[in-house]
Amino acid sequence: MDVIWAAESIYEGTWASGPPPEELVDFEVMREMGWSWQELQDTPFYVRRFTWDLICARREAERAANERAARG
């Protein structure tokens, strides 16, 4: 799968193909946490997974709050 195509689809909100590619998850976790590739590799997988889950939960809550605010 082309990771760039998947990323564009996810960022545009048109993704409907299941979980995102692991490369994208790694990128987003590194970006959000300010981790280098080596720091990501040194982090246990379960920590990477719950970090991703928490990032997604926070983003969803922010999106919902923004929608409520826009409705007035």
C-alpha positions in Angstrom: 0.0 0.0 0.0 1.2 3.5 -0.8 1.6 5.2 2.6 1.4 8.7 1.0 -2.0 7.8 -0.6 -3.2 6.4 2.8 -2.0 9.5 4.7 -3.7 11.9 2.2 -7.0 9.9 2.5 -6.8 9.9 6.3 -6.0 13.6 6.6 -8.8 14.5 4.2 -11.2 12.4 6.2 -12.0 9.9 3.4 -10.2 6.9 4.8 -12.5 3.8 5.0 -9.9 1.0 4.8 -9.5 0.0 8.4 -6.6 0.9 10.7 -4.0 3.3 9.3 -0.7 1.9 8.1 1.9 1.4 10.9 4.3 3.8 9.2 1.7 6.6 9.5 1.1 5.7 13.2 4.8 5.7 13.8 5.1 9.1 12.1 2.2 10.6 14.1 3.5 9.3 17.4 7.0 10.6 16.8 5.6 14.0 15.7 3.2 14.3 18.6 5.7 13.2 21.3 8.7 14.9 19.7 10.5 11.5 19.6 13.3 10.7 17.2 13.3 7.4 15.3 15.6 5.9 17.8 13.5 7.0 20.7 10.4 5.4 19.0 12.4 2.2 18.5 13.5 2.2 22.1 9.8 2.5 23.3 8.0 -0.7 24.1 5.3 -1.6 21.6 2.5 -1.4 24.1 3.5 2.1 25.1 3.5 3.1 21.5 0.1 1.6 21.0 -1.6 3.3 24.0 0.2 6.6 23.2 -1.4 6.4 19.7 -4.8 5.5 21.2 -4.6 8.5 23.6 -3.6 10.8 20.8 -6.6 9.6 18.7 -9.0 10.0 21.7 -7.8 13.5 22.4 -8.1 14.5 18.7 -11.6 13.1 18.5 -12.6 15.0 21.7 -11.1 18.2 20.3 -13.0 17.6 17.0 -16.3 17.1 18.8 -15.8 20.2 20.9 -15.0 22.3 17.8 -18.2 21.0 16.2 -20.3 21.9 19.2 -18.7 25.3 19.4 -19.4 25.9 15.7 -23.1 25.0 16.2 -23.3 27.6 18.9 
